[in-house]
Amino acid sequence: MQLIKALADKLNQAETITCLTGAGVSTASGIPDFRSTNGYWKEGKSREYYMSREYFFHDPEDFWNKYKDIFRLKLLKNFEPNNVHLFLKQLEKNHKKVHIVTQNVDGLHRAAGSKSIIEYHGNLNTASCPRCGASYSLDYVMQEKIPVCNQKACEDILKPDIVLFGDPITEHGNAESVIQQSDFILVMGTSLLVSPFNLLPSFAMMECNIPGAIINRDATEMDALFEFVIHDDLVRVTNQLKNYVK
């Protein structure tokens, strides 16, 4: 409990906090990790193969079949923000400036009401036409077996607005920018195995000299970077922190 109180003190002292969040934040809402979903994955090919830019342009119709299978639970929108999302929103209500850089594509940080969100890997809620750039809602995507641009000049198959394997990461610079403005870095629910997202903590602590904490169920290879390291259930930890943050 002393560690929780000490971390809460750091959060209370900080005016600007950047939170780096991963799948562990979403699993607390019942959303399975990307790699734990069932489906077509007995064909000798990985999820990464099917959810790649290369496969989309090779066979966009089959891509959409597999995409909807992988993300079916998220696409159904049956999930709501959990206490971890609400804790980060509460930090804002406590007159903190909170930036969230998330690997998650489910939109739950936005549903919780957080204001400054960088969706590092995109969002499931929209899809766009690769040719003309027209954007379409999730409702449109879900009502069409294979969603197609309805502009007469296009009629191309839409591409989801998540970062596929092989797509460029466009938000890394924005993430570094908000980190540079921060007094404290809070990493939650990520194993920090995915690059280049996993470069952000070392950028914050090694290059910008910003202190930080990591809360994750399991140890990570980057734990030594952090002033505070907590290996525990995220909901339990944030519920404890709520008793001490102001």
C-alpha positions as CSV (number, residue, x, y, z in Angstrom):
1,M,0.0,0.0,0.0
2,Q,3.0,2.3,0.5
3,L,3.8,2.0,-3.1
4,I,0.3,2.9,-4.1
5,K,0.4,6.0,-1.8
6,A,3.7,7.1,-3.2
7,L,2.5,6.8,-6.8
8,A,-0.6,8.7,-5.9
9,D,1.6,11.5,-4.5
10,K,3.4,11.7,-7.8
11,L,0.2,11.9,-9.7
12,N,-1.1,14.6,-7.3
13,Q,2.1,16.6,-7.9
14,A,2.0,16.3,-11.7
15,E,0.2,18.9,-13.7
16,T,0.4,17.1,-17.1
17,I,0.3,13.3,-17.3
18,T,0.7,11.1,-20.4
19,C,-0.8,7.6,-20.1
20,L,0.3,4.9,-22.5
21,T,-2.3,2.2,-22.5
22,G,-2.5,-1.3,-24.0
23,A,-4.7,-4.4,-24.3
24,G,-4.8,-4.9,-20.5
25,V,-7.0,-1.8,-20.2
26,S,-9.6,-3.2,-22.6
27,T,-9.6,-6.8,-21.3
28,A,-11.0,-5.4,-18.1
29,S,-14.1,-4.5,-20.1
30,G,-14.3,-8.1,-21.3
31,I,-12.7,-7.5,-24.7
32,P,-10.2,-10.3,-25.6
33,D,-6.7,-9.5,-26.6
34,F,-6.2,-9.5,-30.4
35,R,-4.1,-12.6,-30.3
36,S,-6.5,-14.6,-28.1
37,T,-9.6,-14.5,-30.4
38,N,-10.7,-17.7,-32.1
39,G,-11.6,-18.0,-35.8
40,Y,-9.9,-19.0,-39.0
41,W,-6.5,-19.4,-37.4
42,K,-6.0,-23.1,-38.1
43,E,-5.1,-22.5,-41.7
44,G,-1.3,-22.3,-41.1
45,K,-1.4,-18.5,-41.4
46,S,-1.1,-16.0,-38.5
47,R,-3.5,-13.2,-37.6
48,E,-0.7,-10.8,-38.5
49,Y,-0.6,-12.3,-42.1
50,Y,-4.4,-11.8,-42.6
51,M,-4.5,-8.4,-40.9
52,S,-1.8,-7.0,-43.1
53,R,-1.7,-4.2,-45.7
54,E,-0.3,-6.8,-48.1
55,Y,-3.3,-9.2,-47.6
56,F,-5.9,-6.4,-47.8
57,F,-4.7,-5.4,-51.3
58,H,-4.1,-9.0,-52.3
59,D,-7.6,-10.2,-51.4
60,P,-9.8,-7.4,-49.9
61,E,-13.0,-9.5,-49.9
62,D,-11.5,-12.3,-47.9
63,F,-9.7,-9.7,-45.7
64,W,-13.0,-8.3,-44.6
65,N,-14.4,-11.7,-43.8
66,K,-11.4,-12.4,-41.5
67,Y,-11.3,-8.8,-40.1
68,K,-14.9,-9.1,-39.0
69,D,-14.2,-12.4,-37.4
70,I,-11.2,-11.2,-35.5
71,F,-12.8,-8.0,-34.2
72,R,-16.4,-9.3,-34.0
73,L,-16.7,-8.7,-30.3
74,K,-15.4,-5.1,-30.5
75,L,-17.4,-4.4,-33.6
76,L,-20.6,-5.4,-31.8
77,K,-20.1,-2.5,-29.4
78,N,-21.4,-4.5,-26.5
79,F,-18.6,-3.2,-24.2
80,E,-18.4,-0.2,-22.0
81,P,-15.5,1.7,-20.3
82,N,-14.3,0.1,-17.1
83,N,-12.9,1.6,-13.9
84,V,-9.5,2.0,-15.5
85,H,-10.9,4.2,-18.3
86,L,-13.0,6.1,-15.7
87,F,-9.9,6.6,-13.4
88,L,-8.1,8.3,-16.2
89,K,-11.1,10.5,-16.9
90,Q,-11.2,11.3,-13.1
91,L,-7.6,12.6,-13.3
92,E,-8.9,15.2,-15.8
93,K,-11.7,16.1,-13.5
94,N,-9.1,16.7,-10.8
95,H,-7.7,19.5,-13.0
96,K,-5.0,17.5,-14.5
97,K,-4.0,17.8,-18.2
98,V,-4.1,14.1,-19.3
99,H,-2.9,12.8,-22.7
100,I,-3.7,9.2,-23.6
101,V,-1.7,7.4,-26.2
102,T,-3.4,4.1,-26.7
103,Q,-2.6,0.9,-28.7
104,N,-6.3,-0.1,-28.4
105,V,-8.7,0.4,-31.3
106,D,-12.0,0.0,-29.5
107,G,-12.7,3.6,-28.8
108,L,-13.4,3.1,-25.1
109,H,-11.2,5.9,-23.9
110,R,-13.3,8.2,-26.0
111,A,-16.5,6.7,-24.7
112,A,-15.3,7.3,-21.2
113,G,-15.0,11.0,-22.0
114,S,-11.3,11.5,-22.1
115,K,-10.4,14.6,-24.2
116,S,-6.8,14.2,-25.4
117,I,-6.5,10.8,-27.1
118,I,-3.9,9.6,-29.6
119,E,-5.1,6.4,-31.2
120,Y,-1.7,5.0,-32.1
121,H,-3.1,2.1,-34.0
122,G,-6.3,3.7,-35.3
123,N,-9.9,3.0,-34.5
124,L,-12.5,0.4,-35.4
125,N,-15.3,2.9,-35.7
126,T,-14.6,4.0,-39.3
127,A,-13.3,2.8,-42.6
128,S,-12.2,4.8,-45.6
129,C,-12.0,4.5,-49.4
130,P,-8.4,3.9,-50.5
131,R,-9.0,5.8,-53.7
132,C,-11.1,9.0,-52.8
133,G,-10.6,9.0,-49.0
134,A,-14.4,9.1,-48.2
135,S,-15.0,8.0,-44.6
136,Y,-17.8,5.6,-43.6
137,S,-19.2,4.8,-40.2
138,L,-19.1,1.4,-38.4
139,D,-22.9,1.1,-38.9
140,Y,-22.3,1.2,-42.7
141,V,-19.4,-1.2,-42.4
142,M,-21.4,-3.7,-40.4
143,Q,-24.5,-3.7,-42.7
144,E,-22.5,-4.6,-45.7
145,K,-20.8,-8.0,-46.0
146,I,-18.0,-6.4,-48.1
147,P,-18.2,-2.6,-47.5
148,V,-17.7,-0.6,-50.8
149,C,-17.4,3.1,-51.4
150,N,-20.7,4.4,-52.6
151,Q,-19.2,7.2,-54.7
152,K,-19.9,6.4,-58.3
153,A,-16.4,7.4,-59.4
154,C,-14.9,4.9,-57.0
155,E,-16.8,1.8,-55.8
156,D,-13.6,0.6,-54.3
157,I,-13.6,-1.8,-51.3
158,L,-13.1,0.2,-48.1
159,K,-10.1,-0.1,-45.9
160,P,-10.6,-0.1,-42.1
161,D,-9.1,2.9,-40.2
162,I,-6.9,0.7,-38.0
163,V,-3.1,0.4,-38.6
164,L,-2.7,-2.9,-40.4
165,F,0.6,-4.8,-40.3
166,G,2.8,-3.1,-42.9
167,D,1.0,0.2,-42.6
168,P,3.0,3.2,-41.6
169,I,2.6,4.5,-38.0
170,T,1.6,8.1,-38.4
171,E,1.0,9.1,-34.8
172,H,4.5,8.4,-33.3
173,G,5.6,12.0,-33.6
174,N,2.4,13.3,-32.0
175,A,2.9,10.8,-29.1
176,E,6.5,12.1,-28.6
177,S,5.2,15.7,-28.6
178,V,2.7,15.1,-25.8
179,I,5.3,13.2,-23.8
180,Q,7.6,16.2,-24.0
181,Q,4.9,18.4,-22.4
182,S,4.4,16.0,-19.5
183,D,5.5,15.8,-15.9
184,F,4.8,12.1,-15.4
185,I,4.3,9.0,-17.6
186,L,1.8,6.3,-16.6
187,V,2.0,3.0,-18.6
188,M,-0.9,0.7,-18.1
189,G,-1.8,-2.8,-19.4
190,T,0.9,-3.3,-22.0
191,S,3.8,-5.7,-22.3
192,L,5.7,-3.2,-24.3
193,L,6.6,-5.7,-27.0
194,V,5.2,-4.0,-30.0
195,S,7.5,-1.5,-31.8
196,P,7.6,1.4,-32.3
197,F,5.1,2.0,-29.4
198,N,7.6,0.4,-27.0
199,L,10.1,3.1,-27.8
200,L,8.0,5.8,-26.1
201,P,8.8,5.0,-22.4
202,S,12.6,5.1,-23.1
203,F,12.1,8.4,-25.1
204,A,10.3,9.8,-22.0
205,M,12.7,8.6,-19.4
206,M,16.1,8.4,-21.1
207,E,15.8,11.4,-23.5
208,C,13.3,13.7,-21.7
209,N,14.1,12.7,-18.0
210,I,10.4,12.4,-17.2
211,P,9.7,10.0,-14.3
212,G,7.1,7.2,-14.8
213,A,5.2,4.2,-13.5
214,I,4.1,1.0,-15.1
215,I,1.1,-1.0,-14.0
216,N,0.8,-4.4,-15.7
217,R,-0.2,-7.9,-14.6
218,D,3.1,-9.3,-15.8
219,A,6.7,-8.1,-15.7
220,T,8.1,-6.5,-18.9
221,E,11.6,-6.2,-20.3
222,M,11.4,-2.4,-19.7
223,D,10.5,-2.4,-16.0
224,A,13.9,-1.1,-15.0
225,L,13.1,2.2,-16.7
226,F,10.4,3.1,-14.3
227,E,10.4,4.7,-10.9
228,F,7.3,2.7,-9.9
229,V,6.6,-0.9,-11.0
230,I,3.4,-2.6,-10.0
231,H,2.5,-6.1,-11.2
232,D,-1.2,-6.5,-10.3
233,D,-4.7,-6.3,-11.7
234,L,-5.3,-2.9,-13.2
235,V,-8.8,-2.4,-11.9
236,R,-7.7,-3.3,-8.3
237,V,-4.7,-0.9,-8.5
238,T,-6.7,2.0,-10.0
239,N,-9.5,1.5,-7.4
240,Q,-6.8,1.8,-4.7
241,L,-5.2,4.9,-6.3
242,K,-8.7,6.6,-6.4
243,N,-8.6,6.7,-2.6
244,Y,-5.5,8.9,-2.7
245,V,-5.5,11.0,-5.8
246,K,-6.8,14.5,-5.5
